[in-house]
Amino acid sequence: MSPDIVLMDVRMGDDGDASGIEACRDIRAEQPEVRVIMFTSFADREAVLSAIVAGAAGYLTKNISQARLVESIRAVGRGESILNPSVTRDVISRLAELSDAPQHEESLLSDRGKEVLAPVAKGQTNKEIASALVVSPFTARNHVTRILEKPGVSRRSEAAAQAVRLGLIRDEED
């Protein structure tokens, strides 16, 4: 029996990496009906956008009230998406910045760059990209680095937004 909702931290493990985002992506890939809420102390824009790209239905910081947490879980159970008010302004701001980026981005990417951008946008690690493209992890890292050197793209979440704008990825449910 699968859970309906998973509540997890963005940063899990001793090294404090963003493995919760990877876990979210894995859960959503294997059980798309399961809704994931990221519940964390960290409200940085990169983590929020990465969680959304990974398929999280919500992002809450641990400073919310117990009543708000319960209502948020119920809302996600009803099929709604939720964002902690403290991160909403940052997300909207970043999306506005990305929408103002030059629209000639596609011409800035080689065919291989476009091929690498799609799995980056889906949240895959360099190791997963290397495996999918049948290249070494070093080569995959170099491709990702070149993408992140393009104008308007300095983080994986920005690359994901670019991939969506270029039509390189689409909603799996379509």
N, C-alpha and C positions, 0 to 999 in steps of 0.2 A: 504494500500500500504506500503510495506517495503522499507527501504533504501537499497541501494546497498553497501554503505560503512558507517561504524560508526567510528568516531574519538573520542576517550575518554581517560581520564587520568587514570593512574594506581591507584593512590590514590584519592579516592573520599570520601566525607563526612568530618565531623568535627574531627573525631578521627584519620584521616590520614591513615586508614588501606588500604589494597590492594583490596578494594571492586570492583575496575574497572576490575580486573582479574576475579573475580566471575561473574561480569556482562558480560564480554566477553564470559565466558564459557556458561552462560545461553543463550545469544544471539545465539551462534553457535549451541547449542543443539536444540533450538526452530526453528531457521532459518539458517540452514547451508549454504545457498547461500549468506548470508550477510557477508561481509568481515570487520574485525575489525582492526583498527590501534590504537595502544596504543601511546598516545602523552603526554609526561610527562617531568617533570624537573629531574626525577630520572633515572640515568643510571646504577643502580646497577645490577650486574649479576643475582642475585636471582629473581628480578622483571622481567628481560628480559626472563629468562628461564621459569618462571611461566606463563608469558604471552604467550609464544610460546606453551607451553603444553596446555594452555587453548584454543588455537585455533586462536590466533591473527595472522593476515597476515603481520603485521608490527609493528615495535617499533621505535619511533622517539623521540628525545629529543627536547625540546622547543627552543633550541638555534640554530636550523637550519634556513636557510633563507626562506623567503616566497616562492621564486621560487622553492626551493628544496621540500618544503612541497607540493606545487601544483603538481609537477612532481611525488612525492611519491604517492599521492592520485591517480593520473592517472595510475601509474604503478600497484597499487593494483587493480584498476578497470579493468585492462587488465589481471588480474589473477596472477600477480607476487607477490612475498613476498619481503619485504624490512626491512632492519635494519639500524639504524643510524650508520655511520662509527665509531663513538666513542664507540659503544658497541660491534661491530663485533669482534674485537680482543679478548675481554673478553669471548664472547660466544664460539668462536673457541677454546680458551685456556681451557675453562671448559669442553667442549665436548672431547677434547684430554685427559684431566685428567681422565674423566669418562671412556674413551675407554681403558685406561691403567689399570683400576681397575682389581683385580683378577677375573678370569672367573668362579670360583667355588662358586659364590654368591648364586646360587639357593640352595645349600646345607646348607647355613647359615639361611635360612628362613623355619619356620614351615609351615604346610599347612595353618594354620590360618593367619600367616604372609603374605603368598602369596595372600590370600583372601582379606586382608586389603590393601596390596600394590597396587593392581589394582585401587581401587577408589582413593587412595592417588595420584596416577599417573594421574588420570583424573581430579585432582584438587578439589576433594570433600573435604568439611570441616569435622572435627571430628563429628559434629552433623549429617551431611548427611551420613557418614559412619555408625554411630550408628544406624540410622534409617534403612539403607539397610541391616545391619547384625543382626538387632533386638537385640541390646545390649545397655547398657546405654552409654551416652556420655563419662562418666568417663572410662569405659572399652575400648571404641574406642580410647580414648586419650592414654591409656596405651599401646594398640597394636601399635599405630603410634609411640609412644616414643621408644618402643623396636625396631621397624624397623630403626628408626633414630640413634639408638645406634650401628648398624651393621657397620663393616669396610667399609669406602668409602662413607658412607651415613650420612650426617649431616643436610641436608635440604630436603624439600619436592621435589624440582626440581631434586635433585640427586636421590631420590627414584623413581621419574618418569622415569629418564633415565635407572635406574636399571630394572624397570618393562618392559620397551621396550626391553632391551637386553635379558631379560629372556622370552620374548614372552608372558607376562601376559596381555598385552594390545596390540591392533593393531589399525591401522587406520580404523575409522568407515566407510570410503568409500570403503574399500576392500570387 
